Every structure is written in structure tokens, then in C-alpha cells.
Amino acid sequence: MTQIDARLVDPRDAGWEQWNPAYRVSLWKHSGDGWASREFEIGGADVNEVLAWIREQPDGETFTLYAIVDHNAGRGLVRLAGIDPTRSA
């Protein structure tokens, strides 16, 4: 198990919040010598509902769950759960 780094913080250190997040889900399946993915954008749900939706998908797929963050520099993704089998450690 990975060691968790938990520390107290000042709640005023965040400059903004997003109350209606959108998520990106990549569902990965082995394909030949590599991996293929199906990509979904999900809104109108919280992270627990998205994880429940992922569990309803076909067996044999792994997943990566991201929060979508739109910022001045453009759209970005923050990984929340799962793995990307195409990335090396």
C-alpha cells in the first residue's frame, strides 16, 4: 500500500472551486499487442455516481477516471482513480 501524505491546510489557500464537475472516463481493453480505449465525458454526476457507472460497464476493461479542468491554458485532466495501462510507471 502506498503511504498517504495527510497534513492540515488552510482552507483559504484555494482560489476557486468547481461545483458541477465534468469527468472523463477511459475504458481500456487489450487489443492485439497493445491497448484500445473508449472515451466518455460525463456530467451531472458526482464521483461516486461515475464510479458506479464504470462498474456497470463490460467485464474485461480497466479504467482511468479524470476530473476535467478548464483553465486559461486550456482543458486539462486530473486523474482521480484507476490506471492508464499505456503509461509506464
LUMVEXVEX-915456 format. One line per field, with one value per atom (N, C-alpha, C): residue number from 1; chain; y, z, x. Coordinates in Angstrom, 2 decimals, always signed. Last residue first. Layout:
N
nr: [NUM,...]
kette: [A,...]
y: [Y,...]
z: [Z,...]
x: [X,...]
# end
This chain:
89
nr: [89,89,89,88,88,88,87,87,87,86,86,86,85,85,85,84,84,84,83,83,83,82,82,82,81,81,81,80,80,80,79,79,79,78,78,78,77,77,77,76,76,76,75,75,75,74,74,74,73,73,73,72,72,72,71,71,71,70,70,70,69,69,69,68,68,68,67,67,67,66,66,66,65,65,65,64,64,64,63,63,63,62,62,62,61,61,61,60,60,60,59,59,59,58,58,58,57,57,57,56,56,56,55,55,55,54,54,54,53,53,53,52,52,52,51,51,51,50,50,50,49,49,49,48,48,48,47,47,47,46,46,46,45,45,45,44,44,44,43,43,43,42,42,42,41,41,41,40,40,40,39,39,39,38,38,38,37,37,37,36,36,36,35,35,35,34,34,34,33,33,33,32,32,32,31,31,31,30,30,30,29,29,29,28,28,28,27,27,27,26,26,26,25,25,25,24,24,24,23,23,23,22,22,22,21,21,21,20,20,20,19,19,19,18,18,18,17,17,17,16,16,16,15,15,15,14,14,14,13,13,13,12,12,12,11,11,11,10,10,10,9,9,9,8,8,8,7,7,7,6,6,6,5,5,5,4,4,4,3,3,3,2,2,2,1,1,1]
kette: [A,A,A,A,A,A,A,A,A,A,A,A,A,A,A,A,A,A,A,A,A,A,A,A,A,A,A,A,A,A,A,A,A,A,A,A,A,A,A,A,A,A,A,A,A,A,A,A,A,A,A,A,A,A,A,A,A,A,A,A,A,A,A,A,A,A,A,A,A,A,A,A,A,A,A,A,A,A,A,A,A,A,A,A,A,A,A,A,A,A,A,A,A,A,A,A,A,A,A,A,A,A,A,A,A,A,A,A,A,A,A,A,A,A,A,A,A,A,A,A,A,A,A,A,A,A,A,A,A,A,A,A,A,A,A,A,A,A,A,A,A,A,A,A,A,A,A,A,A,A,A,A,A,A,A,A,A,A,A,A,A,A,A,A,A,A,A,A,A,A,A,A,A,A,A,A,A,A,A,A,A,A,A,A,A,A,A,A,A,A,A,A,A,A,A,A,A,A,A,A,A,A,A,A,A,A,A,A,A,A,A,A,A,A,A,A,A,A,A,A,A,A,A,A,A,A,A,A,A,A,A,A,A,A,A,A,A,A,A,A,A,A,A,A,A,A,A,A,A,A,A,A,A,A,A,A,A,A,A,A,A,A,A,A,A,A,A]
y: [+3.32,+3.82,+4.97,+4.17,+3.44,+4.08,+3.96,+4.77,+3.86,+2.32,+2.73,+3.56,+1.91,+0.83,+1.19,+3.97,+4.07,+3.03,+3.27,+3.28,+3.52,+4.78,+3.86,+4.00,+8.24,+6.82,+6.01,+10.85,+10.62,+9.16,+13.02,+11.63,+11.48,+15.75,+15.37,+13.94,+17.44,+16.30,+16.04,+20.51,+19.56,+18.48,+23.06,+21.93,+21.00,+26.19,+25.20,+24.09,+28.14,+27.43,+26.38,+28.86,+29.79,+29.12,+25.76,+26.83,+27.74,+23.06,+24.10,+25.28,+19.82,+21.16,+22.09,+16.83,+17.77,+19.15,+14.12,+15.33,+16.23,+10.72,+12.04,+13.07,+7.34,+8.38,+9.69,+4.53,+5.71,+6.76,+0.93,+2.31,+3.32,-2.18,-1.41,+0.04,-4.80,-3.47,-2.87,-7.14,-7.23,-5.88,-6.45,-7.00,-7.05,-3.36,-4.77,-5.19,-1.22,-1.47,-2.91,-0.70,-1.29,-1.63,+0.67,-0.73,-1.44,+3.23,+2.45,+0.98,+3.98,+3.81,+2.97,+4.21,+3.20,+2.93,+6.39,+5.10,+3.96,+8.33,+7.96,+6.61,+8.46,+8.02,+7.61,+9.45,+8.13,+7.59,+12.01,+10.98,+9.59,+13.01,+13.17,+11.97,+14.40,+13.31,+13.66,+16.02,+15.84,+14.72,+14.30,+15.45,+15.13,+12.69,+12.51,+13.76,+11.48,+12.65,+12.54,+8.62,+9.21,+10.48,+6.41,+7.63,+8.21,+3.31,+4.04,+5.21,+2.15,+2.74,+3.31,-0.55,+0.34,+0.91,-1.62,-1.30,-0.40,-4.25,-3.01,-2.87,-6.41,-6.21,-4.98,-6.79,-7.26,-7.14,-5.06,-5.16,-5.55,-4.81,-5.32,-5.50,-1.80,-3.22,-3.63,+0.81,+0.18,-1.31,+3.73,+2.30,+1.56,+6.79,+5.95,+4.51,+9.51,+8.11,+7.43,+12.67,+11.90,+10.50,+14.83,+13.78,+13.19,+17.98,+17.01,+16.04,+19.46,+18.97,+18.08,+21.83,+20.95,+20.36,+23.40,+22.64,+21.69,+24.23,+23.84,+22.94,+27.03,+25.70,+25.47,+28.97,+28.72,+27.29,+29.20,+30.41,+30.22,+27.90,+27.64,+28.90,+28.63,+28.60,+28.33,+28.52,+29.73,+29.71,+26.35,+26.22,+27.44,+25.32,+26.48,+26.42,+21.89,+23.01,+24.15,+19.01,+20.09,+21.22,+16.13,+17.23,+18.27,+12.96,+13.79,+14.87,+10.85,+12.07,+13.00,+7.35,+8.57,+9.72,+4.89,+5.71,+7.01,+2.22,+3.48,+4.26,-1.18,+0.00,+1.24]
z: [-15.41,-14.03,-13.95,-18.60,-17.77,-16.40,-19.93,-19.28,-18.51,-20.74,-21.75,-21.18,-18.71,-18.99,-20.05,-16.27,-17.72,-18.11,-13.58,-14.19,-15.69,-10.91,-12.00,-12.51,-10.26,-9.92,-11.15,-11.03,-9.74,-9.30,-12.81,-12.56,-11.14,-14.48,-13.21,-12.90,-17.54,-16.84,-15.56,-19.21,-18.64,-17.90,-21.65,-20.93,-20.44,-21.18,-21.93,-21.03,-19.65,-20.55,-21.38,-18.05,-19.07,-20.09,-17.84,-17.26,-18.39,-16.90,-17.91,-17.24,-16.08,-15.55,-16.72,-15.34,-16.41,-15.79,-13.57,-13.48,-14.62,-14.71,-14.59,-14.27,-14.48,-14.22,-13.97,-16.37,-15.81,-15.66,-16.17,-16.39,-15.84,-17.95,-16.83,-17.11,-18.88,-19.16,-17.86,-18.15,-19.01,-19.39,-18.32,-17.67,-18.67,-19.31,-19.52,-18.76,-16.61,-17.94,-18.07,-14.00,-14.83,-16.24,-12.97,-12.55,-13.38,-14.03,-14.52,-14.18,-12.41,-13.86,-14.45,-9.96,-10.10,-11.57,-10.58,-10.27,-10.38,-10.86,-12.02,-11.78,-8.26,-9.32,-10.56,-6.98,-6.61,-7.66,-8.15,-8.42,-8.03,-9.41,-8.55,-8.76,-12.49,-11.53,-10.59,-14.71,-13.96,-12.95,-17.21,-16.38,-15.60,-18.85,-18.01,-17.17,-21.78,-20.91,-20.17,-22.66,-22.35,-21.54,-24.86,-24.05,-23.89,-25.02,-25.31,-24.35,-26.26,-25.24,-25.85,-26.51,-27.15,-26.06,-26.44,-25.75,-26.63,-28.02,-27.26,-26.56,-29.67,-28.86,-27.98,-29.48,-30.15,-29.22,-26.93,-28.36,-29.08,-23.81,-24.55,-26.01,-23.01,-23.30,-24.11,-20.91,-21.64,-21.81,-20.82,-20.57,-21.49,-19.38,-20.42,-19.99,-18.68,-18.35,-19.58,-17.32,-18.50,-18.01,-15.93,-15.80,-17.17,-14.49,-15.57,-15.44,-11.58,-12.38,-13.52,-10.21,-11.18,-12.10,-8.66,-8.00,-8.93,-8.29,-9.34,-8.71,-6.88,-6.75,-7.94,-6.27,-6.93,-6.67,-4.70,-5.32,-6.00,-1.56,-2.90,-3.44,+1.02,+0.04,-1.39,+3.06,+2.23,+1.14,+4.67,+3.62,+2.70,+5.32,+5.47,+4.35,+6.36,+5.45,+5.81,+7.71,+7.86,+6.90,+5.71,+6.55,+6.63,+4.59,+5.03,+5.97,+2.41,+3.00,+3.34,+2.56,+2.33,+3.07,+0.93,+2.13,+1.78,-0.77,-0.84,+0.46,+0.00,+0.00,+0.00]
x: [+5.37,+5.41,+6.33,+3.99,+4.95,+4.99,+0.74,+1.78,+2.72,-1.25,-0.28,+0.85,-3.05,-2.11,-1.07,-3.81,-3.68,-2.64,-6.10,-4.77,-4.88,-8.07,-7.78,-6.36,-8.82,-8.82,-8.45,-8.22,-8.85,-8.74,-6.14,-6.51,-7.04,-7.24,-6.64,-7.09,-6.71,-7.29,-6.51,-7.62,-6.67,-7.42,-7.96,-8.54,-7.44,-6.21,-6.96,-7.48,-5.11,-4.19,-4.91,-7.28,-6.79,-5.89,-9.13,-8.32,-7.87,-11.06,-10.87,-10.20,-10.66,-10.41,-10.17,-12.22,-11.89,-11.76,-10.95,-11.76,-11.29,-10.84,-10.24,-11.31,-10.19,-11.19,-10.46,-9.59,-8.97,-10.07,-9.99,-10.45,-9.47,-10.34,-9.84,-10.21,-12.50,-11.97,-11.45,-13.67,-12.50,-11.92,-17.20,-16.01,-14.86,-18.83,-18.45,-17.21,-20.07,-19.55,-19.07,-20.70,-21.76,-21.28,-18.54,-18.72,-19.79,-19.06,-17.92,-18.10,-21.23,-21.43,-20.30,-19.87,-20.92,-21.20,-18.22,-17.60,-18.63,-20.24,-19.41,-18.73,-21.18,-22.08,-21.30,-18.90,-19.42,-20.37,-18.62,-17.61,-18.09,-21.86,-20.70,-19.77,-23.15,-22.98,-21.85,-23.19,-24.42,-24.36,-21.18,-21.54,-22.80,-18.58,-19.77,-19.97,-17.24,-17.32,-18.64,-15.30,-16.59,-16.40,-13.65,-13.58,-14.98,-12.13,-13.37,-13.38,-8.99,-9.84,-11.11,-6.67,-7.63,-8.52,-3.27,-4.50,-5.36,-1.40,-1.49,-2.83,-1.40,-0.20,-0.28,-4.84,-3.62,-2.43,-5.94,-6.22,-4.93,-7.53,-6.38,-6.79,-9.18,-9.28,-8.06,-10.36,-9.26,-9.51,-12.08,-12.25,-11.29,-11.83,-11.24,-11.42,-13.80,-13.55,-12.97,-13.90,-13.52,-13.23,-16.39,-15.40,-15.09,-17.19,-17.34,-16.17,-18.72,-17.60,-18.05,-19.95,-20.60,-19.54,-18.30,-19.36,-20.10,-15.06,-16.00,-17.04,-13.38,-13.97,-14.89,-10.36,-11.65,-12.10,-8.08,-8.62,-9.96,-7.17,-7.72,-8.37,-6.52,-5.43,-5.92,-8.32,-8.35,-7.28,-7.87,-8.88,-8.97,-4.66,-5.53,-6.57,-4.24,-4.05,-4.98,-2.58,-3.55,-3.20,-1.88,-1.44,-2.54,-0.88,-2.00,-1.48,+0.21,+0.77,-0.40,+0.25,-0.53,+0.11,+2.08,+1.97,+1.25,+0.51,+1.23,+1.03,+0.84,+0.00,+0.89]
# end
